[in-house]
Amino acid sequence: MKAGPVTVKVNGNDVTPAAPPTASPGADVTVLLTGSTPTATLLADDNTPSSSAARPVKIRLVNGLNGAPSTAVATLTLNNVLVGSGAAPGQASGYSQVQSSAGLARLEARVGTLQFYFDQTATLESNRVYSLFLLGDLASPTPPNRGILVPDR
């Protein structure tokens, strides 16, 4: 993507945010669309692999839940350890470097007491970067898996 204002199309229709997002030259960004009348947000991302031999995986949480007040901050735990926090609606947590896992990682994302994502057999491959996107409406977390784990790299 070239630097400057970002234009977005969804199903062939232009999405025009109130303040058009702008990408800096050379920036890596994730375009997050939320709401029934889509709002586009640019989130900085870092797809460089982890430089840690002990923690060769990077992971972050992206809160794309609709209808969420600014206080609906999402958290991500890996094997019951907090690895992603502070993801307000339309925002992402910072990246955490974690251990790799072959089908044994327990990932859980919550907003307060509501569980939006749960996988107790996740595979996290070495030298990969992942984003866990929470999607859907805050008011209806059922079924609990309202998210998708995406390998960014």
VMD Tcl script that builds the backbone (N, CA, C; Angstrom):
set m [mol new atoms 459]
animate dup $m
set s [atomselect $m all]
$s set {name element resname resid chain x y z} {
  {N N MET 1 A 0.854 -1.155 0.000}
  {CA C MET 1 A 0.000 0.000 0.000}
  {C C MET 1 A 0.909 1.230 0.000}
  {N N LYS 2 A 0.563 2.226 -0.786}
  {CA C LYS 2 A 1.377 3.430 -0.814}
  {C C LYS 2 A 0.972 4.371 0.321}
  {N N ALA 3 A 1.870 5.293 0.661}
  {CA C ALA 3 A 1.620 6.254 1.737}
  {C C ALA 3 A 0.496 7.204 1.349}
  {N N GLY 4 A -0.179 7.766 2.364}
  {CA C GLY 4 A -1.230 8.745 2.123}
  {C C GLY 4 A -2.579 8.243 2.565}
  {N N PRO 5 A -3.646 8.920 2.150}
  {CA C PRO 5 A -4.990 8.507 2.555}
  {C C PRO 5 A -5.301 7.087 2.093}
  {N N VAL 6 A -5.958 6.347 2.958}
  {CA C VAL 6 A -6.293 4.961 2.672}
  {C C VAL 6 A -7.755 4.893 2.235}
  {N N THR 7 A -7.998 4.262 1.094}
  {CA C THR 7 A -9.371 4.061 0.640}
  {C C THR 7 A -9.707 2.588 0.833}
  {N N VAL 8 A -10.938 2.342 1.242}
  {CA C VAL 8 A -11.360 0.984 1.560}
  {C C VAL 8 A -12.668 0.689 0.849}
  {N N LYS 9 A -12.768 -0.516 0.292}
  {CA C LYS 9 A -14.018 -0.985 -0.309}
  {C C LYS 9 A -14.446 -2.254 0.411}
  {N N VAL 10 A -15.741 -2.346 0.713}
  {CA C VAL 10 A -16.317 -3.541 1.310}
  {C C VAL 10 A -17.440 -3.995 0.399}
  {N N ASN 11 A -17.323 -5.206 -0.111}
  {CA C ASN 11 A -18.314 -5.746 -1.049}
  {C C ASN 11 A -18.570 -4.781 -2.206}
  {N N GLY 12 A -17.504 -4.150 -2.684}
  {CA C GLY 12 A -17.611 -3.239 -3.816}
  {C C GLY 12 A -18.060 -1.833 -3.470}
  {N N ASN 13 A -18.373 -1.567 -2.198}
  {CA C ASN 13 A -18.825 -0.245 -1.776}
  {C C ASN 13 A -17.718 0.483 -1.033}
  {N N ASP 14 A -17.554 1.773 -1.319}
  {CA C ASP 14 A -16.560 2.579 -0.619}
  {C C ASP 14 A -16.951 2.754 0.836}
  {N N VAL 15 A -15.957 2.659 1.723}
  {CA C VAL 15 A -16.130 2.978 3.132}
  {C C VAL 15 A -15.389 4.282 3.343}
  {N N THR 16 A -16.123 5.307 3.727}
  {CA C THR 16 A -15.521 6.624 3.907}
  {C C THR 16 A -15.574 7.003 5.378}
  {N N PRO 17 A -14.467 6.853 6.101}
  {CA C PRO 17 A -14.461 7.235 7.508}
  {C C PRO 17 A -14.600 8.750 7.667}
  {N N ALA 18 A -15.067 9.173 8.849}
  {CA C ALA 18 A -15.223 10.607 9.124}
  {C C ALA 18 A -13.893 11.330 8.943}
  {N N ALA 19 A -12.827 10.739 9.433}
  {CA C ALA 19 A -11.481 11.277 9.235}
  {C C ALA 19 A -10.697 10.206 8.492}
  {N N PRO 20 A -10.435 10.404 7.189}
  {CA C PRO 20 A -9.742 9.351 6.435}
  {C C PRO 20 A -8.408 8.975 7.081}
  {N N PRO 21 A -8.198 7.676 7.312}
  {CA C PRO 21 A -6.917 7.250 7.889}
  {C C PRO 21 A -5.792 7.457 6.893}
  {N N THR 22 A -4.620 7.743 7.418}
  {CA C THR 22 A -3.452 7.985 6.580}
  {C C THR 22 A -2.325 7.066 7.019}
  {N N ALA 23 A -1.705 6.398 6.062}
  {CA C ALA 23 A -0.565 5.528 6.348}
  {C C ALA 23 A 0.722 6.289 6.081}
  {N N SER 24 A 1.676 6.158 6.992}
  {CA C SER 24 A 2.995 6.771 6.821}
  {C C SER 24 A 3.803 5.970 5.815}
  {N N PRO 25 A 4.756 6.613 5.139}
  {CA C PRO 25 A 5.595 5.872 4.198}
  {C C PRO 25 A 6.300 4.707 4.897}
  {N N GLY 26 A 6.206 3.525 4.318}
  {CA C GLY 26 A 6.870 2.341 4.852}
  {C C GLY 26 A 6.171 1.688 6.028}
  {N N ALA 27 A 5.036 2.224 6.450}
  {CA C ALA 27 A 4.344 1.676 7.617}
  {C C ALA 27 A 3.639 0.371 7.288}
  {N N ASP 28 A 3.643 -0.543 8.246}
  {CA C ASP 28 A 2.833 -1.759 8.163}
  {C C ASP 28 A 1.598 -1.500 8.994}
  {N N VAL 29 A 0.419 -1.686 8.393}
  {CA C VAL 29 A -0.823 -1.408 9.107}
  {C C VAL 29 A -1.844 -2.520 8.877}
  {N N THR 30 A -2.758 -2.641 9.825}
  {CA C THR 30 A -3.933 -3.493 9.707}
  {C C THR 30 A -5.117 -2.565 9.580}
  {N N VAL 31 A -5.987 -2.805 8.609}
  {CA C VAL 31 A -7.208 -2.017 8.458}
  {C C VAL 31 A -8.318 -2.781 9.174}
  {N N LEU 32 A -8.897 -2.154 10.202}
  {CA C LEU 32 A -9.969 -2.772 10.981}
  {C C LEU 32 A -11.267 -2.052 10.665}
  {N N LEU 33 A -12.271 -2.809 10.200}
  {CA C LEU 33 A -13.593 -2.256 9.920}
  {C C LEU 33 A -14.552 -2.739 10.990}
  {N N THR 34 A -15.270 -1.806 11.622}
  {CA C THR 34 A -16.227 -2.161 12.654}
  {C C THR 34 A -17.531 -1.407 12.447}
  {N N GLY 35 A -18.619 -1.977 12.967}
  {CA C GLY 35 A -19.915 -1.319 12.933}
  {C C GLY 35 A -20.753 -1.708 11.738}
  {N N SER 36 A -22.083 -1.466 11.855}
  {CA C SER 36 A -22.985 -1.774 10.747}
  {C C SER 36 A -22.817 -0.781 9.616}
  {N N THR 37 A -22.461 0.460 9.940}
  {CA C THR 37 A -21.984 1.419 8.950}
  {C C THR 37 A -20.484 1.473 9.198}
  {N N PRO 38 A -19.698 0.734 8.419}
  {CA C PRO 38 A -18.297 0.490 8.780}
  {C C PRO 38 A -17.473 1.742 9.044}
  {N N THR 39 A -16.733 1.654 10.133}
  {CA C THR 39 A -15.734 2.649 10.487}
  {C C THR 39 A -14.384 1.999 10.241}
  {N N ALA 40 A -13.510 2.665 9.529}
  {CA C ALA 40 A -12.181 2.125 9.240}
  {C C ALA 40 A -11.171 2.722 10.201}
  {N N THR 41 A -10.372 1.859 10.807}
  {CA C THR 41 A -9.304 2.270 11.712}
  {C C THR 41 A -8.019 1.616 11.239}
  {N N LEU 42 A -6.940 2.372 11.214}
  {CA C LEU 42 A -5.633 1.803 10.896}
  {C C LEU 42 A -4.915 1.494 12.191}
  {N N LEU 43 A -4.427 0.268 12.313}
  {CA C LEU 43 A -3.671 -0.160 13.481}
  {C C LEU 43 A -2.255 -0.489 13.045}
  {N N ALA 44 A -1.281 0.078 13.728}
  {CA C ALA 44 A 0.110 -0.243 13.413}
  {C C ALA 44 A 0.350 -1.710 13.713}
  {N N ASP 45 A 1.099 -2.373 12.840}
  {CA C ASP 45 A 1.470 -3.743 13.154}
  {C C ASP 45 A 2.957 -3.938 12.919}
  {N N ASP 46 A 3.458 -5.024 13.471}
  {CA C ASP 46 A 4.880 -5.337 13.401}
  {C C ASP 46 A 5.000 -6.821 13.099}
  {N N ASN 47 A 5.194 -7.128 11.840}
  {CA C ASN 47 A 5.247 -8.520 11.416}
  {C C ASN 47 A 6.651 -9.109 11.422}
  {N N THR 48 A 7.594 -8.423 12.069}
  {CA C THR 48 A 8.933 -9.000 12.163}
  {C C THR 48 A 8.894 -10.136 13.185}
  {N N PRO 49 A 9.557 -11.243 12.897}
  {CA C PRO 49 A 9.515 -12.366 13.829}
  {C C PRO 49 A 10.202 -12.033 15.150}
  {N N SER 50 A 9.864 -12.799 16.162}
  {CA C SER 50 A 10.500 -12.656 17.467}
  {C C SER 50 A 11.988 -12.966 17.356}
  {N N SER 51 A 12.787 -12.239 18.120}
  {CA C SER 51 A 14.229 -12.485 18.117}
  {C C SER 51 A 14.637 -13.367 19.301}
  {N N SER 52 A 13.654 -13.860 20.052}
  {CA C SER 52 A 13.915 -14.673 21.244}
  {C C SER 52 A 13.858 -16.164 20.896}
  {N N ALA 53 A 14.891 -16.902 21.258}
  {CA C ALA 53 A 14.886 -18.349 21.046}
  {C C ALA 53 A 13.914 -19.033 22.009}
  {N N ALA 54 A 13.777 -18.516 23.219}
  {CA C ALA 54 A 12.887 -19.114 24.219}
  {C C ALA 54 A 11.423 -18.762 23.971}
  {N N ARG 55 A 11.178 -17.600 23.360}
  {CA C ARG 55 A 9.815 -17.137 23.072}
  {C C ARG 55 A 9.749 -16.703 21.604}
  {N N PRO 56 A 9.697 -17.696 20.703}
  {CA C PRO 56 A 9.831 -17.414 19.274}
  {C C PRO 56 A 8.537 -17.017 18.546}
  {N N VAL 57 A 7.452 -16.757 19.287}
  {CA C VAL 57 A 6.165 -16.416 18.687}
  {C C VAL 57 A 5.747 -15.040 19.187}
  {N N LYS 58 A 5.161 -14.228 18.300}
  {CA C LYS 58 A 4.577 -12.948 18.708}
  {C C LYS 58 A 3.067 -13.025 18.502}
  {N N ILE 59 A 2.310 -12.453 19.462}
  {CA C ILE 59 A 0.859 -12.489 19.385}
  {C C ILE 59 A 0.286 -11.199 19.962}
  {N N ARG 60 A -0.842 -10.757 19.378}
  {CA C ARG 60 A -1.550 -9.586 19.892}
  {C C ARG 60 A -3.049 -9.838 19.787}
  {N N LEU 61 A -3.818 -9.003 20.471}
  {CA C LEU 61 A -5.273 -9.080 20.472}
  {C C LEU 61 A -5.827 -7.823 19.825}
  {N N VAL 62 A -6.759 -7.984 18.882}
  {CA C VAL 62 A -7.419 -6.857 18.215}
  {C C VAL 62 A -8.900 -6.908 18.588}
  {N N ASN 63 A -9.394 -5.822 19.184}
  {CA C ASN 63 A -10.785 -5.752 19.639}
  {C C ASN 63 A -11.633 -5.113 18.545}
  {N N GLY 64 A -12.306 -5.954 17.763}
  {CA C GLY 64 A -13.174 -5.472 16.692}
  {C C GLY 64 A -14.642 -5.664 17.021}
  {N N LEU 65 A -14.990 -5.682 18.321}
  {CA C LEU 65 A -16.382 -5.899 18.727}
  {C C LEU 65 A -17.226 -4.663 18.454}
  {N N ASN 66 A -18.425 -4.895 17.942}
  {CA C ASN 66 A -19.375 -3.808 17.665}
  {C C ASN 66 A -20.188 -3.494 18.915}
  {N N GLY 67 A -20.628 -2.238 19.025}
  {CA C GLY 67 A -21.515 -1.842 20.114}
  {C C GLY 67 A -20.856 -1.830 21.463}
  {N N ALA 68 A -19.550 -1.727 21.486}
  {CA C ALA 68 A -18.830 -1.779 22.753}
  {C C ALA 68 A -18.497 -0.368 23.243}
  {N N PRO 69 A -18.797 -0.071 24.512}
  {CA C PRO 69 A -18.369 1.219 25.053}
  {C C PRO 69 A -16.849 1.227 25.204}
  {N N SER 70 A -16.273 2.400 25.318}
  {CA C SER 70 A -14.813 2.511 25.411}
  {C C SER 70 A -14.255 1.772 26.625}
  {N N THR 71 A -15.104 1.465 27.603}
  {CA C THR 71 A -14.651 0.739 28.792}
  {C C THR 71 A -14.607 -0.770 28.585}
  {N N ALA 72 A -15.061 -1.264 27.430}
  {CA C ALA 72 A -15.095 -2.704 27.149}
  {C C ALA 72 A -13.740 -3.180 26.652}
  {N N VAL 73 A -12.760 -3.115 27.538}
  {CA C VAL 73 A -11.379 -3.475 27.199}
  {C C VAL 73 A -11.241 -4.999 27.204}
  {N N ALA 74 A -10.655 -5.531 26.146}
  {CA C ALA 74 A -10.481 -6.977 26.001}
  {C C ALA 74 A -9.106 -7.408 26.502}
  {N N THR 75 A -9.051 -8.654 26.986}
  {CA C THR 75 A -7.795 -9.238 27.439}
  {C C THR 75 A -7.605 -10.605 26.789}
  {N N LEU 76 A -6.355 -11.006 26.652}
  {CA C LEU 76 A -6.000 -12.296 26.059}
  {C C LEU 76 A -5.078 -13.025 27.013}
  {N N THR 77 A -5.416 -14.287 27.304}
  {CA C THR 77 A -4.527 -15.107 28.115}
  {C C THR 77 A -4.068 -16.306 27.295}
  {N N LEU 78 A -2.855 -16.723 27.567}
  {CA C LEU 78 A -2.264 -17.921 26.970}
  {C C LEU 78 A -1.865 -18.817 28.124}
  {N N ASN 79 A -2.485 -19.989 28.207}
  {CA C ASN 79 A -2.231 -20.918 29.315}
  {C C ASN 79 A -2.414 -20.224 30.663}
  {N N ASN 80 A -3.482 -19.432 30.754}
  {CA C ASN 80 A -3.884 -18.706 31.963}
  {C C ASN 80 A -2.930 -17.581 32.366}
  {N N VAL 81 A -2.058 -17.153 31.464}
  {CA C VAL 81 A -1.147 -16.036 31.725}
  {C C VAL 81 A -1.537 -14.889 30.799}
  {N N LEU 82 A -1.700 -13.701 31.357}
  {CA C LEU 82 A -2.079 -12.531 30.562}
  {C C LEU 82 A -0.987 -12.195 29.556}
  {N N VAL 83 A -1.345 -12.168 28.253}
  {CA C VAL 83 A -0.380 -11.828 27.204}
  {C C VAL 83 A -0.859 -10.666 26.336}
  {N N GLY 84 A -2.117 -10.262 26.489}
  {CA C GLY 84 A -2.643 -9.134 25.717}
  {C C GLY 84 A -3.660 -8.389 26.549}
  {N N SER 85 A -3.420 -7.118 26.784}
  {CA C SER 85 A -4.369 -6.335 27.576}
  {C C SER 85 A -4.460 -4.929 27.011}
  {N N GLY 86 A -5.467 -4.202 27.460}
  {CA C GLY 86 A -5.628 -2.821 27.042}
  {C C GLY 86 A -6.193 -2.652 25.650}
  {N N ALA 87 A -6.837 -3.698 25.113}
  {CA C ALA 87 A -7.400 -3.609 23.769}
  {C C ALA 87 A -8.820 -3.049 23.855}
  {N N ALA 88 A -8.923 -1.734 23.816}
  {CA C ALA 88 A -10.223 -1.067 23.811}
  {C C ALA 88 A -10.886 -1.312 22.457}
  {N N PRO 89 A -12.201 -1.089 22.347}
  {CA C PRO 89 A -12.864 -1.293 21.053}
  {C C PRO 89 A -12.172 -0.505 19.938}
  {N N GLY 90 A -11.913 -1.195 18.827}
  {CA C GLY 90 A -11.251 -0.577 17.687}
  {C C GLY 90 A -9.751 -0.424 17.846}
  {N N GLN 91 A -9.184 -1.075 18.856}
  {CA C GLN 91 A -7.749 -0.970 19.120}
  {C C GLN 91 A -7.129 -2.356 19.282}
  {N N ALA 92 A -5.810 -2.383 19.372}
  {CA C ALA 92 A -5.083 -3.641 19.550}
  {C C ALA 92 A -4.178 -3.544 20.761}
  {N N SER 93 A -3.926 -4.693 21.373}
  {CA C SER 93 A -2.932 -4.744 22.444}
  {C C SER 93 A -1.550 -4.675 21.800}
  {N N GLY 94 A -0.553 -4.512 22.616}
  {CA C GLY 94 A 0.813 -4.634 22.114}
  {C C GLY 94 A 1.105 -6.098 21.833}
  {N N TYR 95 A 2.212 -6.353 21.163}
  {CA C TYR 95 A 2.622 -7.728 20.886}
  {C C TYR 95 A 3.307 -8.312 22.115}
  {N N SER 96 A 3.065 -9.592 22.353}
  {CA C SER 96 A 3.771 -10.337 23.389}
  {C C SER 96 A 4.565 -11.434 22.722}
  {N N GLN 97 A 5.763 -11.687 23.239}
  {CA C GLN 97 A 6.558 -12.807 22.764}
  {C C GLN 97 A 6.263 -13.993 23.671}
  {N N VAL 98 A 5.892 -15.125 23.061}
  {CA C VAL 98 A 5.481 -16.296 23.828}
  {C C VAL 98 A 6.150 -17.548 23.274}
  {N N GLN 99 A 6.016 -18.653 24.036}
  {CA C GLN 99 A 6.564 -19.928 23.591}
  {C C GLN 99 A 5.719 -20.504 22.470}
  {N N SER 100 A 6.345 -21.316 21.651}
  {CA C SER 100 A 5.599 -22.017 20.601}
  {C C SER 100 A 4.867 -23.203 21.226}
  {N N SER 101 A 3.883 -23.713 20.487}
  {CA C SER 101 A 3.087 -24.832 20.996}
  {C C SER 101 A 2.526 -25.626 19.827}
  {N N ALA 102 A 2.613 -26.926 19.924}
  {CA C ALA 102 A 2.057 -27.807 18.890}
  {C C ALA 102 A 0.722 -28.363 19.368}
  {N N GLY 103 A -0.335 -27.591 19.208}
  {CA C GLY 103 A -1.675 -28.061 19.536}
  {C C GLY 103 A -2.010 -28.120 21.006}
  {N N LEU 104 A -1.240 -27.452 21.854}
  {CA C LEU 104 A -1.476 -27.521 23.289}
  {C C LEU 104 A -1.707 -26.170 23.947}
  {N N ALA 105 A -1.678 -25.100 23.183}
  {CA C ALA 105 A -1.840 -23.771 23.777}
  {C C ALA 105 A -3.313 -23.534 24.120}
  {N N ARG 106 A -3.545 -22.921 25.284}
  {CA C ARG 106 A -4.903 -22.577 25.722}
  {C C ARG 106 A -5.056 -21.067 25.596}
  {N N LEU 107 A -5.772 -20.631 24.558}
  {CA C LEU 107 A -5.999 -19.210 24.309}
  {C C LEU 107 A -7.411 -18.838 24.736}
  {N N GLU 108 A -7.534 -17.718 25.456}
  {CA C GLU 108 A -8.845 -17.237 25.875}
  {C C GLU 108 A -8.861 -15.717 25.821}
  {N N ALA 109 A -9.911 -15.162 25.207}
  {CA C ALA 109 A -10.084 -13.707 25.144}
  {C C ALA 109 A -11.407 -13.359 25.808}
  {N N ARG 110 A -11.375 -12.324 26.629}
  {CA C ARG 110 A -12.548 -11.896 27.391}
  {C C ARG 110 A -12.684 -10.390 27.369}
  {N N VAL 111 A -13.919 -9.968 27.597}
  {CA C VAL 111 A -14.215 -8.583 27.938}
  {C C VAL 111 A -14.935 -8.692 29.274}
  {N N GLY 112 A -14.254 -8.317 30.339}
  {CA C GLY 112 A -14.814 -8.510 31.669}
  {C C GLY 112 A -15.028 -9.990 31.913}
  {N N THR 113 A -16.250 -10.373 32.293}
  {CA C THR 113 A -16.548 -11.782 32.555}
  {C C THR 113 A -17.046 -12.530 31.324}
  {N N LEU 114 A -17.254 -11.814 30.214}
  {CA C LEU 114 A -17.766 -12.450 28.994}
  {C C LEU 114 A -16.627 -13.055 28.177}
  {N N GLN 115 A -16.744 -14.333 27.887}
  {CA C GLN 115 A -15.743 -15.021 27.072}
  {C C GLN 115 A -16.133 -14.890 25.599}
  {N N PHE 116 A -15.201 -14.390 24.793}
  {CA C PHE 116 A -15.460 -14.223 23.360}
  {C C PHE 116 A -14.660 -15.186 22.493}
  {N N TYR 117 A -13.613 -15.764 23.037}
  {CA C TYR 117 A -12.812 -16.711 22.265}
  {C C TYR 117 A -12.197 -17.705 23.232}
  {N N PHE 118 A -12.233 -18.986 22.841}
  {CA C PHE 118 A -11.591 -20.017 23.656}
  {C C PHE 118 A -11.125 -21.144 22.746}
  {N N ASP 119 A -9.859 -21.513 22.883}
  {CA C ASP 119 A -9.293 -22.642 22.146}
  {C C ASP 119 A -8.246 -23.274 23.049}
  {N N GLN 120 A -8.456 -24.508 23.430}
  {CA C GLN 120 A -7.485 -25.156 24.307}
  {C C GLN 120 A -6.518 -26.064 23.551}
  {N N THR 121 A -6.593 -26.032 22.210}
  {CA C THR 121 A -5.685 -26.854 21.397}
  {C C THR 121 A -5.037 -26.027 20.281}
  {N N ALA 122 A -4.735 -24.773 20.574}
  {CA C ALA 122 A -4.148 -23.890 19.557}
  {C C ALA 122 A -2.698 -24.278 19.271}
  {N N THR 123 A -2.325 -24.146 18.021}
  {CA C THR 123 A -0.941 -24.336 17.613}
  {C C THR 123 A -0.335 -22.972 17.334}
  {N N LEU 124 A 0.776 -22.671 17.977}
  {CA C LEU 124 A 1.520 -21.427 17.755}
  {C C LEU 124 A 2.907 -21.818 17.274}
  {N N GLU 125 A 3.162 -21.586 15.992}
  {CA C GLU 125 A 4.413 -22.019 15.371}
  {C C GLU 125 A 5.530 -21.013 15.603}
  {N N SER 126 A 6.742 -21.524 15.776}
  {CA C SER 126 A 7.927 -20.679 15.938}
  {C C SER 126 A 8.100 -19.760 14.742}
  {N N ASN 127 A 8.614 -18.579 15.004}
  {CA C ASN 127 A 8.907 -17.559 13.990}
  {C C ASN 127 A 7.659 -17.055 13.276}
  {N N ARG 128 A 6.496 -17.175 13.921}
  {CA C ARG 128 A 5.250 -16.665 13.361}
  {C C ARG 128 A 4.781 -15.483 14.205}
  {N N VAL 129 A 3.958 -14.655 13.579}
  {CA C VAL 129 A 3.320 -13.514 14.244}
  {C C VAL 129 A 1.822 -13.705 14.064}
  {N N TYR 130 A 1.068 -13.609 15.153}
  {CA C TYR 130 A -0.372 -13.853 15.124}
  {C C TYR 130 A -1.145 -12.642 15.650}
  {N N SER 131 A -2.344 -12.453 15.097}
  {CA C SER 131 A -3.322 -11.509 15.634}
  {C C SER 131 A -4.597 -12.300 15.909}
  {N N LEU 132 A -5.130 -12.140 17.117}
  {CA C LEU 132 A -6.431 -12.723 17.444}
  {C C LEU 132 A -7.452 -11.600 17.361}
  {N N PHE 133 A -8.346 -11.685 16.369}
  {CA C PHE 133 A -9.367 -10.672 16.146}
  {C C PHE 133 A -10.652 -11.079 16.847}
  {N N LEU 134 A -11.184 -10.220 17.731}
  {CA C LEU 134 A -12.510 -10.419 18.300}
  {C C LEU 134 A -13.492 -9.725 17.383}
  {N N LEU 135 A -14.548 -10.447 16.987}
  {CA C LEU 135 A -15.497 -9.938 16.004}
  {C C LEU 135 A -16.924 -10.130 16.499}
  {N N GLY 136 A -17.857 -9.412 15.919}
  {CA C GLY 136 A -19.262 -9.571 16.267}
  {C C GLY 136 A -19.730 -8.474 17.204}
  {N N ASP 137 A -20.871 -8.724 17.849}
  {CA C ASP 137 A -21.483 -7.730 18.722}
  {C C ASP 137 A -21.196 -8.031 20.176}
  {N N LEU 138 A -20.870 -7.005 20.933}
  {CA C LEU 138 A -20.595 -7.164 22.357}
  {C C LEU 138 A -21.811 -7.716 23.081}
  {N N ALA 139 A -22.999 -7.324 22.663}
  {CA C ALA 139 A -24.218 -7.719 23.361}
  {C C ALA 139 A -24.550 -9.199 23.219}
  {N N SER 140 A -23.952 -9.890 22.254}
  {CA C SER 140 A -24.297 -11.306 22.059}
  {C C SER 140 A -23.043 -12.153 21.890}
  {N N PRO 141 A -22.399 -12.519 23.024}
  {CA C PRO 141 A -21.167 -13.304 22.926}
  {C C PRO 141 A -21.377 -14.787 22.638}
  {N N THR 142 A -22.635 -15.228 22.446}
  {CA C THR 142 A -22.889 -16.636 22.188}
  {C C THR 142 A -22.976 -16.871 20.687}
  {N N PRO 143 A -22.342 -17.825 20.075}
  {CA C PRO 143 A -21.441 -18.763 20.715}
  {C C PRO 143 A -20.154 -18.081 21.142}
  {N N PRO 144 A -19.400 -18.708 22.071}
  {CA C PRO 144 A -18.254 -18.007 22.637}
  {C C PRO 144 A -17.144 -17.685 21.649}
  {N N ASN 145 A -16.959 -18.477 20.591}
  {CA C ASN 145 A -15.865 -18.160 19.685}
  {C C ASN 145 A -16.295 -17.105 18.677}
  {N N ARG 146 A -16.141 -15.846 19.079}
  {CA C ARG 146 A -16.454 -14.690 18.248}
  {C C ARG 146 A -15.156 -14.055 17.780}
  {N N GLY 147 A -14.201 -14.887 17.461}
  {CA C GLY 147 A -12.917 -14.370 17.032}
  {C C GLY 147 A -12.235 -15.342 16.097}
  {N N ILE 148 A -11.120 -14.867 15.563}
  {CA C ILE 148 A -10.357 -15.687 14.635}
  {C C ILE 148 A -8.866 -15.410 14.853}
  {N N LEU 149 A -8.097 -16.474 14.945}
  {CA C LEU 149 A -6.654 -16.365 15.099}
  {C C LEU 149 A -6.037 -16.367 13.706}
  {N N VAL 150 A -5.342 -15.280 13.371}
  {CA C VAL 150 A -4.797 -15.108 12.027}
  {C C VAL 150 A -3.265 -15.063 12.087}
  {N N PRO 151 A -2.593 -15.922 11.334}
  {CA C PRO 151 A -1.141 -15.794 11.236}
  {C C PRO 151 A -0.801 -14.637 10.308}
  {N N ASP 152 A -0.189 -13.590 10.865}
  {CA C ASP 152 A 0.186 -12.421 10.062}
  {C C ASP 152 A 1.445 -12.701 9.264}
  {N N ARG 153 A 2.264 -13.583 9.765}
  {CA C ARG 153 A 3.521 -13.926 9.106}
  {C C ARG 153 A 3.844 -15.358 9.385}
}
mol reanalyze $m
mol bondsrecalc $m
mol representation Tube
mol addrep $m
